[in-house]
Amino acid sequence: MSDTNRVDQGRSPDSDAPAGRVAVVTGGASGMGRSICESFAAHGYRTVVLDIDGPGADEVAEKLRADGGTALARAVDVTDRDAVFDAMRQVRAAFGPIDILVTSAGLVGFAPFTEITPQDWQRIIEVNLTGTFHCAQAVIPDMVAAGWGRIVTISSSSAQRGSPGMVHYTASKGAVVAMTKALAREYAASGITVNTIPPSGIDTPMSRQSQQAGNLPDNATMAKAIPVGHLGSGDDIAAACLFLCSEQAGYITGQVLGVNGGSVI
C-alpha cells in the first residue's frame, strides 16, 4: 500500500476521543485546517485530511503518522459533489463511519461591490457555502445512524460585522452561519451538534497572501485593532474546535463561538 493510502494505527485514543472516533477536516493541508488536524491527531482521533491540494494533504497526514497519530489524506475539491461523496466512502472503508466534520476549506475574495463579476460571486459561493453543504450531506447519515455527531463550520467575523470590499465573501460566510443554526435545530434530537467558529485576526498563509496583494494591512497594524493586542494562530482555532467536538460540549449547539481576541463581541 502506498504512503498516500497507508493507514497507521498510532497512539490509543484518550478519554476525549473514544476508540473508533473519526474526524474529517476539509482544507486540512494548511493554515487553520492543518492546525485542527494536528490537534485531533494529537488527542487520539483518527484524522482525515481533505484538501484540493493533494500533495499538501499527503504531507500533513504523513507528519501526523510520524508523530504517532492515525491519519489519511485525500485530494478533494469540495465543489465537486461526486468527489466529496467518493472521498467519504473511502474514509468509511479505511476507518469506519464518520463522527466529526470540520469544514475549514474556504476561498477569500476582495473587490468593490460593483466590480464583483457573476463568475467571482459564483466561485466564492460554490467553495464556501455549497462545499460546506456537500460535505455535511455526505456525513450526516453516519451521525444519525450512530446517534452522535459533531459538525463545526468555519465561518468568518465578516459575517458578523460586514466587510466592505468583500461582499461576496461576507455573504457566503453569513449563509454558512445561517445553515449551521438550521442544521443544529434539525439534528439536535439525533445527538448531533452543529456549531460555527468565525475567526478574526488569525495569522494564516491565506491572510499573508492577502497582505502581499495589498488587500489587508500588515500584522502589526491589525494587532493594534485587537483588544488582546496580538494576532491569533491556527492553534487558537483548533483548541475551540477540539472543545466543540468533545463529549463535554454535548449541550452546545447552534452557537457562534468567536475566536477573535475581543475584536468582535
C-alpha positions as CSV (number, residue, x, y, z in Angstrom):
1,M,0.0,0.0,0.0
2,S,1.4,3.4,-0.9
3,D,2.3,6.1,1.7
4,T,-0.6,8.2,0.4
5,N,-3.2,5.4,1.2
6,R,-1.5,3.9,4.3
7,V,-3.5,4.0,7.5
8,D,-1.2,3.6,10.5
9,Q,-2.5,2.8,13.9
10,G,-1.0,5.4,16.3
11,R,-1.5,6.2,20.0
12,S,-4.6,4.9,21.7
13,P,-7.4,7.4,21.8
14,D,-7.7,9.4,25.0
15,S,-10.8,10.0,27.1
16,D,-11.9,12.8,24.8
17,A,-11.7,10.6,21.7
18,P,-13.3,7.2,22.3
19,A,-11.9,4.3,20.2
20,G,-13.0,4.5,16.6
21,R,-14.0,8.2,16.5
22,V,-13.3,9.6,13.0
23,A,-12.7,13.3,12.3
24,V,-12.7,14.7,8.8
25,V,-11.3,18.1,8.2
26,T,-11.6,19.9,4.9
27,G,-8.9,22.4,3.9
28,G,-6.6,20.4,6.1
29,A,-3.4,20.9,4.2
30,S,-2.6,24.4,5.5
31,G,-3.5,27.2,7.9
32,M,-6.3,26.7,10.4
33,G,-7.3,23.3,8.8
34,R,-3.8,21.9,9.4
35,S,-3.8,23.1,13.0
36,I,-7.1,21.4,13.5
37,C,-5.9,18.2,12.0
38,E,-2.8,18.3,14.2
39,S,-4.9,18.8,17.3
40,F,-7.3,16.0,16.5
41,A,-4.4,13.6,15.8
42,A,-2.6,14.6,19.0
43,H,-5.7,13.8,21.0
44,G,-6.1,10.3,19.5
45,Y,-8.7,10.9,16.8
46,R,-8.5,9.1,13.5
47,T,-7.9,12.2,11.4
48,V,-8.8,12.6,7.7
49,V,-7.1,15.4,5.9
50,L,-9.1,16.6,2.9
51,D,-7.8,19.4,0.6
52,I,-7.8,20.4,-3.1
53,D,-4.0,20.4,-2.6
54,G,-3.4,16.6,-2.7
55,P,0.3,16.7,-2.1
56,G,-0.1,19.1,0.7
57,A,-2.8,16.9,2.3
58,D,-0.4,13.9,1.9
59,E,2.4,15.8,3.6
60,V,0.2,16.7,6.6
61,A,-1.1,13.1,7.0
62,E,2.4,11.7,6.8
63,K,3.6,14.1,9.5
64,L,0.6,13.2,11.8
65,R,1.5,9.5,11.4
66,A,5.2,10.2,12.0
67,D,4.2,11.9,15.3
68,G,2.2,8.8,16.4
69,G,-1.2,9.6,15.1
70,T,-3.6,7.8,12.9
71,A,-4.4,9.7,9.6
72,L,-5.1,9.5,5.9
73,A,-5.3,12.1,3.2
74,R,-7.5,12.6,0.1
75,A,-7.4,15.2,-2.6
76,V,-10.9,16.7,-2.9
77,D,-12.4,19.8,-4.4
78,V,-15.4,20.5,-2.1
79,T,-17.3,22.0,-5.0
80,D,-17.3,18.6,-6.7
81,R,-20.2,16.7,-5.1
82,D,-19.3,13.3,-6.6
83,A,-15.7,13.7,-5.4
84,V,-16.8,14.6,-1.9
85,F,-19.1,11.6,-1.6
86,D,-16.5,9.3,-3.1
87,A,-13.9,10.5,-0.6
88,M,-16.3,9.9,2.3
89,R,-16.8,6.4,1.0
90,Q,-13.1,5.8,1.0
91,V,-12.9,7.2,4.6
92,R,-15.5,4.7,5.7
93,A,-13.7,1.8,4.0
94,A,-10.5,2.7,5.9
95,F,-11.8,3.9,9.3
96,G,-15.5,3.3,9.5
97,P,-18.4,5.7,9.9
98,I,-17.6,9.4,10.2
99,D,-18.2,11.0,13.6
100,I,-16.9,14.5,13.2
101,L,-16.7,17.0,10.4
102,V,-14.9,20.4,10.3
103,T,-15.4,22.4,7.2
104,S,-12.3,24.6,7.0
105,A,-11.9,24.7,3.2
106,G,-12.5,28.3,2.0
107,L,-11.8,30.9,-0.5
108,V,-11.5,34.7,0.1
109,G,-12.2,37.5,-2.3
110,F,-11.7,41.2,-2.5
111,A,-13.3,43.6,-4.9
112,P,-15.6,46.7,-4.8
113,F,-19.2,45.6,-5.0
114,T,-19.9,46.9,-8.5
115,E,-16.8,45.1,-9.8
116,I,-17.7,41.6,-8.5
117,T,-18.4,39.5,-11.6
118,P,-21.1,36.8,-11.6
119,Q,-18.2,34.3,-12.0
120,D,-16.4,35.6,-9.0
121,W,-19.6,35.6,-7.0
122,Q,-20.4,32.0,-8.0
123,R,-17.0,30.7,-7.3
124,I,-16.9,32.1,-3.7
125,I,-20.4,30.7,-3.1
126,E,-19.5,27.3,-4.5
127,V,-16.5,26.9,-2.3
128,N,-17.6,28.5,1.0
129,L,-21.3,27.6,1.0
130,T,-22.1,24.9,-1.4
131,G,-18.9,23.0,-0.5
132,T,-20.0,23.0,3.1
133,F,-23.4,21.8,2.0
134,H,-21.9,18.9,0.1
135,C,-19.7,17.8,2.9
136,A,-22.4,18.0,5.6
137,Q,-24.9,16.0,3.4
138,A,-22.2,13.3,2.8
139,V,-21.6,12.7,6.5
140,I,-24.8,13.4,8.4
141,P,-26.3,9.9,7.7
142,D,-23.4,8.3,9.5
143,M,-24.0,10.5,12.5
144,V,-27.8,9.9,12.5
145,A,-27.2,6.2,12.4
146,A,-24.8,6.4,15.4
147,G,-26.9,8.8,17.4
148,W,-23.9,11.0,17.9
149,G,-22.0,13.5,15.8
150,R,-20.2,16.8,15.8
151,I,-20.1,19.4,12.9
152,V,-18.1,22.6,13.2
153,T,-18.2,25.0,10.3
154,I,-15.5,27.7,9.9
155,S,-17.3,31.0,9.0
156,S,-15.9,34.5,9.4
157,S,-16.2,37.6,11.6
158,S,-17.0,39.3,8.3
159,A,-20.4,37.7,8.6
160,Q,-20.9,39.3,12.0
161,R,-19.9,42.8,11.3
162,G,-19.9,43.2,7.5
163,S,-16.7,43.8,5.5
164,P,-16.7,46.4,2.7
165,G,-14.9,45.2,-0.4
166,M,-15.7,41.6,0.4
167,V,-19.5,41.4,-0.2
168,H,-19.4,38.1,-1.9
169,Y,-17.1,36.6,0.7
170,T,-19.2,38.1,3.6
171,A,-22.5,36.8,2.0
172,S,-21.1,33.3,1.7
173,K,-19.9,33.1,5.3
174,G,-23.1,34.7,6.6
175,A,-25.0,31.9,4.8
176,V,-22.7,29.4,6.5
177,V,-23.7,30.8,9.9
178,A,-27.4,30.5,9.0
179,M,-27.0,27.0,7.7
180,T,-25.2,26.0,10.9
181,K,-28.1,27.2,13.0
182,A,-30.7,25.5,10.9
183,L,-28.8,22.2,10.9
184,A,-28.4,22.4,14.7
185,R,-32.1,22.6,15.1
186,E,-32.9,19.9,12.6
187,Y,-30.5,17.3,14.0
188,A,-30.4,18.1,17.7
189,A,-32.7,15.2,18.5
190,S,-30.4,12.9,16.7
191,G,-27.5,13.6,19.0
192,I,-25.7,15.8,16.6
193,T,-24.3,19.2,17.5
194,V,-23.6,21.8,14.8
195,N,-21.7,25.0,15.7
196,T,-19.6,27.6,13.9
197,I,-16.4,29.4,14.6
198,P,-16.0,32.8,12.9
199,P,-12.2,33.6,13.2
200,S,-10.8,37.1,13.1
201,G,-7.2,38.3,13.2
202,I,-5.7,34.9,12.7
203,D,-2.2,34.7,11.1
204,T,-2.5,32.2,8.3
205,P,-1.0,31.6,4.8
206,M,-4.2,32.9,3.3
207,S,-4.1,36.1,5.3
208,R,-0.4,36.6,4.4
209,Q,-1.3,36.2,0.7
210,S,-4.0,38.9,1.1
211,Q,-1.4,41.1,2.8
212,Q,1.0,40.7,-0.1
213,A,-1.7,41.5,-2.6
214,G,-2.4,44.8,-0.6
215,N,-5.9,43.7,0.5
216,L,-5.1,43.5,4.2
217,P,-2.8,45.6,6.5
218,D,0.3,44.1,8.0
219,N,0.2,42.1,11.2
220,A,1.4,45.0,13.4
221,T,-1.4,47.2,12.1
222,M,-4.0,44.5,12.5
223,A,-2.8,43.7,16.0
224,K,-3.5,47.3,17.1
225,A,-7.2,46.8,16.4
226,I,-7.4,43.7,18.5
227,P,-8.2,44.2,22.2
228,V,-5.8,41.5,23.4
229,G,-3.0,43.2,21.4
230,H,-1.9,40.4,19.2
231,L,-3.0,38.1,16.3
232,G,-4.3,34.7,16.9
233,S,-3.0,31.4,15.4
234,G,-4.4,28.3,13.9
235,D,-3.8,26.6,17.3
236,D,-6.4,29.0,18.9
237,I,-9.0,27.9,16.3
238,A,-8.0,24.2,16.8
239,A,-8.5,24.5,20.6
240,A,-12.0,25.8,20.2
241,C,-12.8,23.2,17.6
242,L,-11.5,20.4,19.8
243,F,-13.8,21.5,22.6
244,L,-16.9,21.8,20.4
245,C,-16.2,18.3,19.2
246,S,-15.8,16.8,22.6
247,E,-18.2,14.9,24.9
248,Q,-18.2,17.9,27.2
249,A,-19.8,20.1,24.5
250,G,-22.8,18.0,24.0
251,Y,-25.2,20.6,25.3
252,I,-23.8,23.3,23.0
253,T,-25.3,23.5,19.5
254,G,-26.3,26.2,17.0
255,Q,-23.8,28.6,18.5
256,V,-21.4,31.1,17.1
257,L,-18.1,30.8,19.0
258,G,-16.0,33.8,18.1
259,V,-12.2,33.3,18.3
260,N,-11.0,36.9,17.7
261,G,-9.2,38.4,20.6
262,G,-12.1,40.5,21.5
263,S,-12.4,42.3,18.2
264,V,-16.0,41.2,17.7
265,I,-18.2,41.0,20.8
